[in-house]
Amino acid sequence: MTPLLSVQSITKRYGPHVGCADVTFDLFPGEVIGIVGESGSGKSTLLNCMAGHLVPDTGKVVFDTRTDGPRDTIAMSEPERRMLSRTDWAFVHQHARDGLRMGVSAGGNVGERLMAVGERHYGDIRNKATDWLARVEIDETRIDDRPTTFSGGMQQRLQIARNLVTGPRLVFMDEPTGGLDVSVQARLLDLLRGLVRDMGLSAIIVTHDLAVVRLLADRLMVMKSGRVVEAGLTDQVLDDPQHAYSQLLVSSVLQV
Amino acid sequence: MIELNNVSKTFTLHNQGSAVIEVLSNVSLSVAPGECVALTGASGAGKSTLMRMIYGNYLTQKGEICIDGIDLVQAAPREVIALRRDVLGYVSQFLRVVPRVPTLEVVAEPLRAVGVSASEAEARAKVLLTQLNIPERLWSLSPTTFSGGEQQRVNIARGFAHQYPALLLDEPTASLDRTNREVVLCLIEEAKTRGAAIIGIFHDEAARDRICDREIDVTAFTPGIAA
């Protein structure tokens, strides 16, 4: 099987400081991979390099495109990469404000991504937006309200709707449940799991919440000081960690 | 169906003075389709560890664990995931689920994962939940709030939803009353009849005698104890 995304020796330095170093892995269709590690371990740098927000110093990010098969997205032209990030890719930011247009209505936020891929029929766009608001459990009556009037959890769900409306194949998520209270987290996790299963999505989730990866991710990578120190099946890494740092990470979680 | 060759396991505790604990060494065993094998031995002998290794939950450093022709020790994570989805079932002692998901969906999920339609999967889930005496009014609720025995039964229903060719059972009859214990034993017997290879841990001796064809004393593989 061709991997959906093949990450090869990605290194990113900030001057003398290492962001992430020599990261290599393959992601297959329908797979969800979690990346965990403490703050500053390089997980967000890696995610941004993969998603095309940062240019890595070395390495390739090969994506299996619908039309031309595997292509190195770093060597792609800017318009091509932008098209990819509007269609087959989605990026869910930790802070919903970074991923939403706060001055545009909820329906507009969802509809905008549809228009970006060529939809022009207002009625169709509004219907799809309504449908997606329902899927992420936002009341239909709020469709014309701006996200500024939404709670944090609602904003995050709106961001997810905006991202998934175009039926992407790969979703990058940066701490998708960070900063939300636990009941909202549970609701969001349930929602994400359903979407991943029903749409056959592949996802890369950066988080420092081990409970989140246990429930969402098939595979797990543990990062420390910019390097992947351990990788494997999620439950195996969490229940039988091999590296000293993974053992420390797992044993440091407070039991509820 | 399940075949272990010279399997060994050590735990290295890096943050506790790098203590190395040898848990199991040179385990070899095989379980044929339609056969049920009990792991025995005192608490701490390594029964659960061995079971978790066979499921790929614990990493095996040495040896071979072949299930349906795939060596778990060498397999890539996605091969292990596929094996767990299609071939290898595991009923653990504890239920671990996403909060808010209704019981019926929790039980139907393994079937949905192998491509069974939602309606068919739910129908099977309903049959199992009824058999295991989970009242219908609880089906739409999340099992996270259920009693210990109820959670255990939901876990068993989930484990038997898809007809796995290989099954690992960790104390399936613990904390069950007599009626439900009987139901679970019947489920295991059914699985044997259809040809599943089963490895189980049973502290319930009567149950063990009734359904297991053989016993394997794990103590024989425990370096500290056997020596």
Boltz contact constraints between the chains, C-beta under 6 A:
constraints:
  - contact:
      token1: [A, 28]
      token2: [B, 78]
      max_distance: 6.0
  - contact:
      token1: [A, 186]
      token2: [B, 99]
      max_distance: 6.0
  - contact:
      token1: [A, 186]
      token2: [B, 100]
      max_distance: 6.0
  - contact:
      token1: [A, 189]
      token2: [B, 98]
      max_distance: 6.0
  - contact:
      token1: [A, 190]
      token2: [B, 98]
      max_distance: 6.0
  - contact:
      token1: [A, 190]
      token2: [B, 100]
      max_distance: 6.0
  - contact:
      token1: [A, 193]
      token2: [B, 98]
      max_distance: 6.0
  - contact:
      token1: [A, 215]
      token2: [B, 98]
      max_distance: 6.0
  - contact:
      token1: [A, 218]
      token2: [B, 81]
      max_distance: 6.0
  - contact:
      token1: [A, 219]
      token2: [B, 77]
      max_distance: 6.0
  - contact:
      token1: [A, 232]
      token2: [B, 77]
      max_distance: 6.0
  - contact:
      token1: [A, 233]
      token2: [B, 77]
      max_distance: 6.0
  - contact:
      token1: [A, 233]
      token2: [B, 80]
      max_distance: 6.0
  - contact:
      token1: [A, 235]
      token2: [B, 57]
      max_distance: 6.0
  - contact:
      token1: [A, 236]
      token2: [B, 57]
      max_distance: 6.0
  - contact:
      token1: [A, 236]
      token2: [B, 59]
      max_distance: 6.0
  - contact:
      token1: [A, 239]
      token2: [B, 57]
      max_distance: 6.0
  - contact:
      token1: [A, 240]
      token2: [B, 58]
      max_distance: 6.0
  - contact:
      token1: [A, 240]
      token2: [B, 59]
      max_distance: 6.0
  - contact:
      token1: [A, 244]
      token2: [B, 14]
      max_distance: 6.0
  - contact:
      token1: [A, 247]
      token2: [B, 14]
      max_distance: 6.0
  - contact:
      token1: [A, 247]
      token2: [B, 15]
      max_distance: 6.0
  - contact:
      token1: [A, 248]
      token2: [B, 15]
      max_distance: 6.0
